[in-house]
Amino acid sequence: MKRKRFDRDIWNFGNFPYYQMRIDTDEFHRLVCLLKLLNGNVNVDSGKYQYWDRPIAGKVAICGKGMIWMQLIPDGREHTLTVKYLPDDTMSICYIDIIENIEYNPDGVAVFIDKYLDVDFTPQGDVSIYDRDELDEAFESGELYEEQYNAALKECDKVIGEYCSNIAKSIAIFDKILALVNEKIRNGEKQFKSDKVE
């Protein structure tokens, strides 16, 4: 399983404004990591967008100048969400990684241990599951125990039921969290905060 930093340094996003903070609302508790795609990457600087094709939504922007990636790590769950916003703050797509756990690098940046299986959905109603073959291979090779494998499948089912059964409701919750995070940033929120409730 791979360790992946939430500041996405392996994609040369290291110069992007990155915020990491604890959020507690009625709908969400734990860490939010925010990446503002403003500079530091040739494709982003040039204004070129990268897209994924989805059956219902068609071309969906995943990366481009002015976009925001809001990454949510809910308490007590084995997944993270990356909600990708266009410059006008409308959601383009939500990508969900099924994970083993969360750790922290010495520099304070949160890291997730990826457990292969992924889900994404669009506002238009696309819902897709990815990398089941990688999960199966990891189990067959002995990299994952049966308990870890079954937990990944169970979390995937929960994610689809929780976020994709009412996509409009999910987007409304995400938008509320984004507004709260942006307000905290405007009010001088530190770039990095611990995962502890203050």
N, C-alpha and C positions, 0 to 999 in steps of 0.2 A: 504494500500500500504506500502511496506517495504522500509526503507532507507538502501542503500547499499554503503559502502565506496569503493572507487576505489583502495585502497591498499589491499582490500579483507582480512581484518583482521579476519573475522569470519571463514575463512578457514585456520587459522594458518599460513598465509603468511606474518605475521608481521615482520619477520626478512629479508625478501627479499629486495634487493635494489629497491627503489620506487622513480620515478621521476614524477614531475607534472609541466608542463610548457605551456605557451601560444605559439602557432604556427600560423603564417599567411603566407600562400602561395597562389598561384593562385587557387588551388583546395580546400584548407581547411583553415578555420579560427576558432580558439578557443583553447580549452584545449586538451593536450595530456598527458595521464598518462601511465607510462611505468613500468612494473614489470619484473624483471629478476629473473627467478626461479632457484636460485643458491643454497640456503640453507634454513634451518629453518623449513622444513617439512619432516617427516619420509619417505613418499613415494618418494618425490623428491630427498632427500639425498641418498636413496638407489639406485637411478637410474631407478626405476620402472616407467613406463609410464602408464597413464590412457587413454583409447580410447573410442570414440563413433563409432558406426557402421552407415555408410551411404550407401544408395543403389548403388551409382556409385563409390564413392571413396573407399568404404570398411572401414577398420579400420582407423580412423582419430585420431591422437594424440591431446589431449586437455591439458595435464598437464604432465610435466616430467622435469628432470634435464637438464638445459641448454636452455629450451624454454624461449621465451619472449612473454608477453602479452602486446600489445600496445592498449590502450583504447582511443578512439577518441570521443570527445563531440563537435559536430559542432554547431556553432552559429545559433540561431533562429530555431532550430529543436527540436523535441521531441523523440530523440533516442540517444543511445550511441552504439559504435561499439567496440568489443573486437577482435582484429586481433591476432590470435595465431600463433606464428612463431616457427619453429623447430630450433635447434642449428645452422643449416647452413643458417639461415635467409630466408628460403622458407616458405610461408604461408601454414599452415595446415588447418585452418578453420577460418571463421569470424562469430562471434555470435553477434547479434544485439538485444538490449533491447529497447522496446518502453517505454518511461518514461513520468512522469508528469513534473518534473523539476530537476534542479541541485541546491544543497545547499553546504555549507562548514561547516565542524566541527570546533570547537574552535582550534584544532591543525593545521588547514589549509588544511586538506585532503578533496578533493571534494567528494561529496555524491550524488547519484542519487536516485530519488523516482521512484521505479519500478512500471510500469503500466501493469504488467502481460504478455502481448503479446510479443513474441520473434520470431526472424527469424535467421536462419543460412544458410551459403552457403560455398561450398568447391571449390577449384580451378578446380576440375573435372566436376563441373556443378550441384551438388546437391543443391537444394533450399528447405528449410523446414520452416513451421510456427508452433509454439508451444504455448501451454497454452491459446488457444482461449476459452477453457472451463472455465478457471480461470477468464478470462476477463468477460465472460458472467455471471458467478456467482457473481462477484463483482458488476456488474450492477444490476442484479436481486435482490441482497440483499440491494441495496441502498448505497453501499460504493462508487460507481461511479455515477455521474450524467450522463444524456444522452449525454450532450455535451462532457464530458470526454471520454465516451465510443466510440462515433463516431469519436472523434479526434484520438483515438488509432488505430481504423480500417483504417482511412485515412492515418495516418503516416506509418502503415504497408504496405499499397499499394505503397506509395511513396518510401519507402525503397527498396522494391523489384524492382520497376522500375529503381531506381537510381543506385543501386549497382549490381543487379543480371541480368540486361539485357545485360551487357557487363562485365563479371566477369574479363576478362583479363585486361581491362582498370582500373577497381577498384583496382585490385592487384597492378598494376603499380603505382597508386596514393599512395596506402598504403606503398609500398616499398620506394617511394620517401620521404614520411613523416618519416619513420623509419630511413632512412639514415640521414636526417636532425637532428632528435632527437639524434641519436648516435654521430653526429658531435658536437652538442651542449654539450653533456655530456663530450666528450673528451676535449672540450675547457673550461671545468670547470663550466658548467651550474649549478646553485643552484638546490638542490633537490626539493624545493617547491617554486612556484611563484604564484602570484595572477592571477586572470582571467582578469586583466585590461591590455589594450594595453599600452605599455611603449613608 
